[in-house]
């Protein structure tokens, strides 16, 4: 019988990403623009040898014509989308945005990281398709 934690999508990589998010928050705290958190996270990815791409554009096409472009904050190891936010809660809009990213990329997992006054909160979102 399969244990619950064996069903976790990209378990080890997810834990590494969340650890980096806490590391960044513990040193920087709250109150900075998202771009500064992005730069700090990028530095940690480089230091830990984690493959990533940042601000990756994905085009949405309809009948052969581009009707929109999405920009992912990070794509980690070509597996996990990492989206950064600043505020007190995960809004419906933020979750819908990440679901759009999962749909357009076909990736299995996204993590939303929300930098709040009381800490960093992370939410895993699974692509149900």
Secondary structure, DSSP 4 states (H G I P E B T S, - for coil): ---GGGGSTTHHHHHHHHHHHHHHHHHH-S---HHHHHHHHHHHHHHHT--EEEEEEEEEEETTEEEEEEEEEEEETTTEEEEEEESSS--HHHHHHHHHHHHHH--SEEEEEEEETTEEEEEEEE---
